[in-house]
Amino acid sequence: MSFIIEFWNFLKVRKKYWLLPIIIVLVLFGGLIVLSQGSAVAPFIYTIF
């Protein structure tokens, strides 16, 4: 949790708010891939990419 707070402080100080949507999308795709491994949803996710 401290990493998220430190990253948020970095974004505020450096005024790099444009990085936030990129990070959120990467985390969502990563979570989707991790949760779908070995499930019946995996073939449908591969067709997205």
Buried (B, 14 or more C-beta within 10 A) or exposed (E): EEEEEEEEEEBEEEEEEEEEEEEEEEEEEEEEEEEBEEEEEEEEBEEEE
